[in-house]
């Protein structure tokens, strides 16, 4: 039976249109999901929208509509993003769905019955944009450290989750599972936060009506993190299908932005422990995607819409840039000029040029029928190194390293062609030598299409078809499919049009 593999994006807040920061995490999650499917895993890939909370309620009030009308209007743009970017998510969850409503209420009741929630009065500082409380020492010039906006002073009766009771258990968990927060800089950040001492946090509001009422006290609405974070459990059957839930939980990867690390790596595992469930296997927090050195804001002038870039570069060009040119972990800085340069250099000049020249020569010199590769040709080692490099990179979620390993094979094949000069061999009438060179190159193209398929699925599938191979790269299974000598042999080749036409600026 295939091994289960569960990966999630954060669920996005749909009070405005999606920008490339949202798409950045989604593309990374999709590449990982596609990669694990190549290994035969039973993959669940979840994304969705977080639709409750005070911020959404106030946005709706300002527009003179209900919160439900607002989210019904704005959420579809995030679902459309999955089609735009060729995402292969197996589920799209909305926190206003009945399945989530019931799952959250069941979980809340378990945590309450286990004695980890108590009623008290809260007086403190609250950021509506973050849906989070802050201490005075966490503010920057009196403002929210994330959004740089004024903090509100709140006093009301709340239920509190006793986070302080989990300091030792969390530290023990991370000591026993050092890979549970990645990269290491984020793990150190989490450990430092826990060691400073954890405070119980408010998990309900009475001033808020837009949310899920507490099952034991309906006057209170669930605080956003007990609602939003639980989507990961709702989607795999919590409260409705225990067998399915136990198959996929704990999650293999939560992919998130660094601004919500505390909630995913401190609050969330403690909440799960309180409810008798296992904490996540891994939380990977990447940096911000900056534009002009500034973090994108939904209300800011530095937003970049994914649809605009896909219209210019195609979904493959979009995906490749954000996987290969923006290292997953630290902050990255987006520029249109860098995207054009990367597209032309790697996709048009390397990937596209290799496919075009090899297929053109094979059609012209070999009658359009693929010659066999040599058992121990010059590209055997390069193919093996590409596979090992891609595997090592994906194991670490180092997408830049993984794609670089595949492009090393492309460069090796291009160099091999330059050194072998098959056009001269053909002109000299040496059909066997010409076929040997092109057979090796066609086999290298097969491996390139296979290994590149998680990153540029459309072009990889098109190249696979032009090689005359059955099915698609997605149908193959690693590691066997990456081995040298699996074809194409005697297939009918199609040189086609350029896979990545150059973009002129």
NUVEX-963149 format. One record per residue (C-alpha): z, y, x; residue in one letter. Coordinates in steps of 0.02 Angstrom, whole numbers, m for minus. Each point is the difference from the previous one (the first is absolute). Example, Ala and Ser with C-alpha at 12.3 -4.5 7.8 and 13.67 -1.06 7.14 Angstrom:
% residues 2
{{390, m225, 615}, 'A'}
{{m33, 172, 69}, 'S'}
//
This chain:
% residues 505
{{0, 0, 0}, 'X'}
{{m43, 173, 70}, 'X'}
{{141, 103, 71}, 'X'}
{{53, 147, m110}, 'X'}
{{m23, 174, 72}, 'X'}
{{57, 157, m90}, 'X'}
{{m43, 178, 54}, 'X'}
{{30, 163, m92}, 'X'}
{{m41, 184, 13}, 'X'}
{{125, 127, m64}, 'X'}
{{m33, 40, m181}, 'X'}
{{m73, 174, m7}, 'X'}
{{66, 146, m102}, 'X'}
{{m143, 55, m116}, 'X'}
{{48, 180, m34}, 'X'}
{{m163, 52, 84}, 'X'}
{{m159, m78, 70}, 'X'}
{{4, m124, 146}, 'X'}
{{m38, 62, 176}, 'X'}
{{m41, m91, 162}, 'X'}
{{185, m25, 39}, 'X'}
{{12, m118, m149}, 'X'}
{{m161, m87, 47}, 'X'}
{{58, m22, 180}, 'X'}
{{139, m122, m47}, 'X'}
{{m108, m87, m128}, 'X'}
{{m141, m35, 122}, 'X'}
{{123, m68, 128}, 'X'}
{{76, m116, m130}, 'X'}
{{m171, m59, m55}, 'X'}
{{m55, m40, 178}, 'X'}
{{158, m102, 24}, 'X'}
{{m26, m91, m166}, 'X'}
{{m180, m41, 45}, 'X'}
{{53, m60, 172}, 'X'}
{{132, m117, m71}, 'X'}
{{m126, m71, m125}, 'X'}
{{m112, m45, 147}, 'X'}
{{144, m110, 58}, 'X'}
{{7, m86, m169}, 'X'}
{{157, 85, m63}, 'X'}
{{38, 22, m185}, 'X'}
{{4, 190, 2}, 'X'}
{{80, 117, m126}, 'X'}
{{m43, 182, 34}, 'X'}
{{87, 130, m108}, 'X'}
{{m26, 185, m26}, 'X'}
{{31, 116, m146}, 'X'}
{{81, 158, m66}, 'X'}
{{180, 61, m16}, 'X'}
{{2, 93, m166}, 'X'}
{{180, 44, m45}, 'X'}
{{118, 134, 64}, 'X'}
{{47, 182, m17}, 'X'}
{{m151, 63, 97}, 'X'}
{{m120, m81, m124}, 'X'}
{{103, 59, m149}, 'X'}
{{m5, 181, 61}, 'X'}
{{m186, m8, 39}, 'X'}
{{m34, m60, m178}, 'X'}
{{113, 133, m76}, 'X'}
{{m92, 135, 98}, 'X'}
{{m165, m62, m74}, 'X'}
{{70, m15, m176}, 'X'}
{{m31, m188, m13}, 'X'}
{{108, m156, 4}, 'X'}
{{33, m91, 163}, 'X'}
{{m90, m152, m69}, 'X'}
{{m154, 104, m37}, 'X'}
{{7, 70, 176}, 'X'}
{{10, m169, 88}, 'X'}
{{m132, m76, m113}, 'X'}
{{m115, 139, 58}, 'X'}
{{42, m2, 186}, 'X'}
{{34, m182, 41}, 'X'}
{{m182, m59, m21}, 'X'}
{{m52, 103, 152}, 'X'}
{{109, m111, 108}, 'X'}
{{m71, m157, m79}, 'X'}
{{m176, 66, 32}, 'X'}
{{47, 19, 183}, 'X'}
{{8, m190, 14}, 'X'}
{{m183, m13, m52}, 'X'}
{{m56, 147, 106}, 'X'}
{{73, m77, 159}, 'X'}
{{m44, m182, m39}, 'X'}
{{182, m50, m9}, 'X'}
{{38, m181, m46}, 'X'}
{{170, 29, m81}, 'X'}
{{48, m141, m115}, 'X'}
{{107, 112, m111}, 'X'}
{{19, 183, m44}, 'X'}
{{169, 41, m74}, 'X'}
{{55, 151, m101}, 'X'}
{{187, 26, m18}, 'X'}
{{m25, 48, m182}, 'X'}
{{m60, m177, m42}, 'X'}
{{111, m106, m113}, 'X'}
{{11, m138, 132}, 'X'}
{{80, 122, 122}, 'X'}
{{116, 75, m131}, 'X'}
{{73, m171, m38}, 'X'}
{{9, m58, 181}, 'X'}
{{95, 156, 54}, 'X'}
{{124, m16, m143}, 'X'}
{{33, m182, 45}, 'X'}
{{27, 41, 183}, 'X'}
{{112, 148, m39}, 'X'}
{{109, m108, m110}, 'X'}
{{19, m129, 139}, 'X'}
{{52, 132, 127}, 'X'}
{{120, 78, m126}, 'X'}
{{76, m169, m45}, 'X'}
{{21, m37, 186}, 'X'}
{{112, 153, 13}, 'X'}
{{m109, 115, 108}, 'X'}
{{m24, 142, m125}, 'X'}
{{138, 117, m63}, 'X'}
{{12, 159, m102}, 'X'}
{{48, 163, 87}, 'X'}
{{m40, 185, 5}, 'X'}
{{m129, 62, 121}, 'X'}
{{m6, 174, 72}, 'X'}
{{m128, 26, 137}, 'X'}
{{m172, 50, 59}, 'X'}
{{m158, m74, m75}, 'X'}
{{m185, 18, 44}, 'X'}
{{m110, m25, m152}, 'X'}
{{m156, m31, 107}, 'X'}
{{87, m140, 98}, 'X'}
{{100, m62, m149}, 'X'}
{{141, m12, 127}, 'X'}
{{172, 71, 37}, 'X'}
{{42, 83, 166}, 'X'}
{{155, 52, 94}, 'X'}
{{18, 177, 69}, 'X'}
{{m24, m66, 176}, 'X'}
{{m171, m73, m46}, 'X'}
{{m77, 163, m60}, 'X'}
{{m115, 109, 105}, 'X'}
{{36, 185, m27}, 'X'}
{{76, m48, m167}, 'X'}
{{m158, m88, m56}, 'X'}
{{m56, m181, m22}, 'X'}
{{m40, m73, 172}, 'X'}
{{m157, m83, m67}, 'X'}
{{m77, 125, m121}, 'X'}
{{77, 162, 70}, 'X'}
{{38, 52, m179}, 'X'}
{{166, 63, m72}, 'X'}
{{132, m128, m44}, 'X'}
{{82, m1, m173}, 'X'}
{{188, m9, m24}, 'X'}
{{40, m136, m127}, 'X'}
{{162, m44, m88}, 'X'}
{{2, m141, m127}, 'X'}
{{76, m167, m46}, 'X'}
{{m98, m137, 87}, 'X'}
{{10, m184, 36}, 'X'}
{{9, m34, 186}, 'X'}
{{m64, m145, 102}, 'X'}
{{129, m50, 130}, 'X'}
{{m112, 8, 151}, 'X'}
{{150, 25, 115}, 'X'}
{{50, m182, m27}, 'X'}
{{m158, m60, 88}, 'X'}
{{14, 81, 172}, 'X'}
{{54, m160, 89}, 'X'}
{{m120, m113, m96}, 'X'}
{{m148, 112, 40}, 'X'}
{{44, 12, 184}, 'X'}
{{20, m189, 7}, 'X'}
{{m168, m23, m90}, 'X'}
{{m91, 110, 125}, 'X'}
{{89, m81, 149}, 'X'}
{{m59, m171, m60}, 'X'}
{{m174, 63, m51}, 'X'}
{{m54, 133, 126}, 'X'}
{{m179, m5, m66}, 'X'}
{{58, 51, m175}, 'X'}
{{m36, 185, 34}, 'X'}
{{m153, 48, 101}, 'X'}
{{m46, 82, 115}, 'X'}
{{152, 3, 113}, 'X'}
{{21, 189, m14}, 'X'}
{{24, m19, m188}, 'X'}
{{120, m144, 23}, 'X'}
{{107, 106, 115}, 'X'}
{{m6, 140, m128}, 'X'}
{{63, m117, m136}, 'X'}
{{140, m71, 108}, 'X'}
{{54, 175, 47}, 'X'}
{{7, 52, m181}, 'X'}
{{105, m152, m49}, 'X'}
{{120, 21, 145}, 'X'}
{{35, 180, m52}, 'X'}
{{80, m71, m156}, 'X'}
{{m79, m32, m169}, 'X'}
{{45, 97, m156}, 'X'}
{{m8, m67, m176}, 'X'}
{{m147, 76, m91}, 'X'}
{{m30, 54, m179}, 'X'}
{{m113, m122, m92}, 'X'}
{{m4, 80, m173}, 'X'}
{{m26, 169, m83}, 'X'}
{{52, 68, m170}, 'X'}
{{m105, 158, 15}, 'X'}
{{m158, m104, 10}, 'X'}
{{m86, m86, m146}, 'X'}
{{m158, m62, 83}, 'X'}
{{48, m169, 72}, 'X'}
{{80, m169, m35}, 'X'}
{{170, 8, m89}, 'X'}
{{143, m99, 75}, 'X'}
{{25, m159, m100}, 'X'}
{{190, 22, m13}, 'X'}
{{m2, 189, m29}, 'X'}
{{m163, 66, m76}, 'X'}
{{57, 182, 16}, 'X'}
{{m42, m18, 184}, 'X'}
{{m177, m17, 69}, 'X'}
{{m30, m103, 157}, 'X'}
{{m6, 99, 162}, 'X'}
{{m177, m7, 70}, 'X'}
{{29, m117, 148}, 'X'}
{{77, m138, m105}, 'X'}
{{m152, 17, m111}, 'X'}
{{m142, 31, 125}, 'X'}
{{50, m121, 137}, 'X'}
{{19, m144, m120}, 'X'}
{{m186, 2, m39}, 'X'}
{{m22, m118, 148}, 'X'}
{{103, m132, m90}, 'X'}
{{m68, 33, m174}, 'X'}
{{m178, m36, 56}, 'X'}
{{38, m177, 59}, 'X'}
{{97, m55, m152}, 'X'}
{{182, 55, 12}, 'X'}
{{82, m36, m167}, 'X'}
{{m152, m92, m71}, 'X'}
{{m59, m130, 127}, 'X'}
{{135, m51, 123}, 'X'}
{{m109, m131, 83}, 'X'}
{{m135, 127, 39}, 'X'}
{{128, 128, 58}, 'X'}
{{80, m125, 119}, 'X'}
{{m170, m46, 70}, 'X'}
{{m44, 177, 55}, 'X'}
{{170, 80, 29}, 'X'}
{{58, 61, 122}, 'X'}
{{m152, 110, 31}, 'X'}
{{m88, m21, 167}, 'X'}
{{m43, 184, 23}, 'X'}
{{45, 162, m86}, 'X'}
{{m121, 128, 74}, 'X'}
{{70, 175, m25}, 'X'}
{{1, 177, 69}, 'X'}
{{144, 49, 111}, 'X'}
{{67, 125, m128}, 'X'}
{{60, m141, m113}, 'X'}
{{67, m113, 139}, 'X'}
{{183, 26, m45}, 'X'}
{{m28, m54, m178}, 'X'}
{{m96, m157, 49}, 'X'}
{{103, m54, 150}, 'X'}
{{177, 51, m54}, 'X'}
{{12, 25, m188}, 'X'}
{{m123, m136, m50}, 'X'}
{{69, m148, 101}, 'X'}
{{176, 47, m55}, 'X'}
{{m54, 5, m182}, 'X'}
{{m81, m170, 19}, 'X'}
{{155, m73, 82}, 'X'}
{{104, 70, m143}, 'X'}
{{m113, m91, m123}, 'X'}
{{6, m164, 96}, 'X'}
{{m177, 13, 68}, 'X'}
{{m65, m7, 179}, 'X'}
{{m48, 162, 89}, 'X'}
{{m182, 32, 52}, 'X'}
{{m63, m95, 152}, 'X'}
{{m81, 156, 75}, 'X'}
{{m11, 184, m39}, 'X'}
{{m133, 87, 104}, 'X'}
{{11, 190, m6}, 'X'}
{{m150, 97, 65}, 'X'}
{{m7, 183, 44}, 'X'}
{{m77, 143, m97}, 'X'}
{{m186, 28, m5}, 'X'}
{{m12, 183, 51}, 'X'}
{{m141, 122, m33}, 'X'}
{{m5, 145, 120}, 'X'}
{{170, m54, 65}, 'X'}
{{81, 11, m173}, 'X'}
{{55, m135, m121}, 'X'}
{{m108, m4, m155}, 'X'}
{{80, 65, m159}, 'X'}
{{m66, m28, m174}, 'X'}
{{14, 185, m35}, 'X'}
{{m61, 53, 172}, 'X'}
{{m168, 60, 62}, 'X'}
{{m16, m140, 128}, 'X'}
{{m33, m141, m123}, 'X'}
{{m150, m110, 38}, 'X'}
{{m67, m104, m144}, 'X'}
{{m50, m180, 44}, 'X'}
{{m149, 9, m117}, 'X'}
{{m77, 143, 100}, 'X'}
{{10, m99, 161}, 'X'}
{{m63, m162, m78}, 'X'}
{{m150, 96, m69}, 'X'}
{{m44, 52, 178}, 'X'}
{{53, m150, 105}, 'X'}
{{0, m144, m125}, 'X'}
{{153, m106, m34}, 'X'}
{{m23, m96, 164}, 'X'}
{{m13, 159, 101}, 'X'}
{{156, 66, m85}, 'X'}
{{99, m159, 26}, 'X'}
{{m53, m19, 182}, 'X'}
{{51, 175, 48}, 'X'}
{{175, m11, m72}, 'X'}
{{29, m173, 75}, 'X'}
{{m79, 24, 171}, 'X'}
{{28, 184, 35}, 'X'}
{{174, 25, m74}, 'X'}
{{128, m111, 85}, 'X'}
{{112, m78, m133}, 'X'}
{{177, 54, 39}, 'X'}
{{7, 175, 76}, 'X'}
{{m65, 158, m83}, 'X'}
{{m188, 19, 0}, 'X'}
{{m108, 156, m13}, 'X'}
{{m157, m5, m106}, 'X'}
{{m154, 104, 36}, 'X'}
{{m173, m13, m73}, 'X'}
{{m78, 23, 172}, 'X'}
{{96, m148, 71}, 'X'}
{{m52, m107, m148}, 'X'}
{{m184, 40, 28}, 'X'}
{{15, m37, 185}, 'X'}
{{86, m167, m29}, 'X'}
{{m126, m50, m134}, 'X'}
{{m150, 39, 109}, 'X'}
{{71, m79, 158}, 'X'}
{{74, m160, m68}, 'X'}
{{m90, m36, m163}, 'X'}
{{m174, 73, 25}, 'X'}
{{m23, m18, 188}, 'X'}
{{97, m161, 32}, 'X'}
{{20, m109, m155}, 'X'}
{{m157, 59, m89}, 'X'}
{{m108, 8, 156}, 'X'}
{{49, m175, 57}, 'X'}
{{m39, m75, m169}, 'X'}
{{m165, 94, m13}, 'X'}
{{m67, m40, 173}, 'X'}
{{49, m185, m3}, 'X'}
{{m69, m31, m174}, 'X'}
{{m159, 98, 35}, 'X'}
{{m35, m97, 160}, 'X'}
{{43, m168, m80}, 'X'}
{{m117, 34, m146}, 'X'}
{{m138, 59, 116}, 'X'}
{{18, m125, 142}, 'X'}
{{65, m155, m92}, 'X'}
{{m95, 10, m163}, 'X'}
{{154, 54, m98}, 'X'}
{{86, m169, 25}, 'X'}
{{166, 2, 93}, 'X'}
{{m4, m94, 166}, 'X'}
{{152, m99, 54}, 'X'}
{{133, 73, 112}, 'X'}
{{39, m82, 168}, 'X'}
{{156, m107, 10}, 'X'}
{{66, 96, 150}, 'X'}
{{m94, 164, m12}, 'X'}
{{58, 162, 81}, 'X'}
{{78, 67, m162}, 'X'}
{{116, m148, m33}, 'X'}
{{147, 77, 92}, 'X'}
{{m29, 171, m80}, 'X'}
{{8, m78, m174}, 'X'}
{{161, m91, 41}, 'X'}
{{77, 160, 69}, 'X'}
{{m51, 97, m156}, 'X'}
{{86, m126, m112}, 'X'}
{{160, m2, 104}, 'X'}
{{3, 190, 9}, 'X'}
{{m27, 20, m186}, 'X'}
{{136, m128, m38}, 'X'}
{{124, 81, 118}, 'X'}
{{m36, 172, m73}, 'X'}
{{17, m55, m180}, 'X'}
{{160, m94, 37}, 'X'}
{{74, 167, 54}, 'X'}
{{m89, 104, m133}, 'X'}
{{m87, 88, 142}, 'X'}
{{m164, 26, m89}, 'X'}
{{m71, 108, 138}, 'X'}
{{26, m140, 126}, 'X'}
{{m71, m131, m119}, 'X'}
{{m159, 98, m34}, 'X'}
{{m17, 42, 185}, 'X'}
{{m1, m186, 41}, 'X'}
{{m146, m29, m119}, 'X'}
{{m95, 149, 69}, 'X'}
{{26, m67, 177}, 'X'}
{{m104, m150, m55}, 'X'}
{{m133, 117, m71}, 'X'}
{{m7, 94, 165}, 'X'}
{{m8, m164, 97}, 'X'}
{{m147, m58, m106}, 'X'}
{{m91, 164, 23}, 'X'}
{{27, m10, 189}, 'X'}
{{m62, m180, 0}, 'X'}
{{m160, 54, m85}, 'X'}
{{m27, 139, 126}, 'X'}
{{27, m121, 144}, 'X'}
{{m107, m141, m74}, 'X'}
{{m145, 110, m62}, 'X'}
{{m66, m122, m131}, 'X'}
{{m149, 116, m32}, 'X'}
{{m59, m36, 178}, 'X'}
{{31, m186, m20}, 'X'}
{{m105, 0, m159}, 'X'}
{{m138, 101, 82}, 'X'}
{{m4, m124, 144}, 'X'}
{{m23, m141, m126}, 'X'}
{{167, m85, 37}, 'X'}
{{41, m53, m178}, 'X'}
{{147, m112, 48}, 'X'}
{{89, 136, 100}, 'X'}
{{m32, 128, m138}, 'X'}
{{70, m117, m132}, 'X'}
{{152, m40, 107}, 'X'}
{{48, 183, 19}, 'X'}
{{m28, 41, m183}, 'X'}
{{89, m158, m58}, 'X'}
{{154, 53, 97}, 'X'}
{{m10, 175, m72}, 'X'}
{{m19, m62, m179}, 'X'}
{{154, m109, 20}, 'X'}
{{95, 150, 69}, 'X'}
{{m54, 98, m154}, 'X'}
{{70, m138, m112}, 'X'}
{{169, 14, 86}, 'X'}
{{m8, 190, m11}, 'X'}
{{m35, m8, m187}, 'X'}
{{145, m120, m24}, 'X'}
{{129, 97, 100}, 'X'}
{{m56, 171, m63}, 'X'}
{{4, m51, m183}, 'X'}
{{180, 58, m34}, 'X'}
{{m45, 173, 63}, 'X'}
{{m180, 31, m56}, 'X'}
{{m26, m132, m135}, 'X'}
{{m164, 65, m72}, 'X'}
{{m93, 9, 166}, 'X'}
{{75, m164, 60}, 'X'}
{{m59, m89, m158}, 'X'}
{{m172, 79, 12}, 'X'}
{{m17, m54, 182}, 'X'}
{{56, m176, m48}, 'X'}
{{m139, m7, m130}, 'X'}
{{m130, 67, 122}, 'X'}
{{45, m140, 118}, 'X'}
{{m50, m120, m139}, 'X'}
{{176, m72, m16}, 'X'}
{{67, m69, m163}, 'X'}
{{139, 87, m95}, 'X'}
{{90, 141, 87}, 'X'}
{{125, 26, 141}, 'X'}
{{139, m4, m130}, 'X'}
{{m38, m183, m32}, 'X'}
{{36, m47, 182}, 'X'}
{{168, m59, 69}, 'X'}
{{78, 44, 165}, 'X'}
{{23, m55, 135}, 'X'}
{{m139, m131, m18}, 'X'}
{{m131, 123, m63}, 'X'}
{{17, 107, 157}, 'X'}
{{m48, m144, 114}, 'X'}
{{m164, 13, 95}, 'X'}
{{m144, m109, m58}, 'X'}
{{5, 8, m191}, 'X'}
{{m169, 82, m25}, 'X'}
{{m109, 79, m59}, 'X'}
{{m128, m134, 45}, 'X'}
{{m169, m12, m84}, 'X'}
{{52, 125, m134}, 'X'}
{{m123, 130, m65}, 'X'}
{{40, 170, 72}, 'X'}
{{m19, 170, m83}, 'X'}
{{m6, 153, 111}, 'X'}
{{30, 121, m145}, 'X'}
{{32, 186, 12}, 'X'}
{{130, 82, 115}, 'X'}
{{175, m50, m53}, 'X'}
{{73, 166, 57}, 'X'}
{{m127, 143, 9}, 'X'}
{{57, 136, 119}, 'X'}
{{82, 153, m75}, 'X'}
{{m74, 160, 72}, 'X'}
{{109, 155, 7}, 'X'}
//
